[in-house]
């Protein structure tokens, strides 16, 4: 009888775990993709985070604001992976959808080229700068939300964002292209 009760308690825990995280899975993957730049690395990062959260469900139960906490956990996992893989030279993969879009309308082509250059440019940023730009400029979080998510002072985030934007802007200016990239800056 005790085994049956423990089984149902475990099943109930798993259902509550899934119910709590289900609304955030897509968001976590999007942010992970923006951090890593590749689909496979984003899937790995998201999976690593979910495994960590599943193994540490007691921490999950104590959290009041789940979304910022999950973003902070994802950020820390990303930084840990960057430190672990510091010696690997990562080549940015082209997503199949990007390649299919190249055959589309001329404006779509220009946007696709720009998007690819931005993805490559994001990879030139440090992990901290990439996270700040992704969360603020792409995801649309305010600086105060970023301070809560990344657990950093507001002034530090402002300077990180400014430096990252400047570095990205310089990278995009140096890219040879048929497009005049200055119109996007």
Secondary structure, 3 states (H helix, E strand, C coil): CHHHHHHHHHHHHHHHHHHHHHHHHHHHHHHHHHHHCCHHHHHHHHHHHHHHHHHCHHHHHHCCCHHHHHHHHHHHHHHHHHHHCCCCCCCCCCCHHHHHHCCCCHHHHHHHHHHHHHHHHHHHCCHHHHHHHHHHHHCCCCHHHHHHHHCCCHHHHHHHHHHHHHHHHHHHHHCCCCCCHHHHC
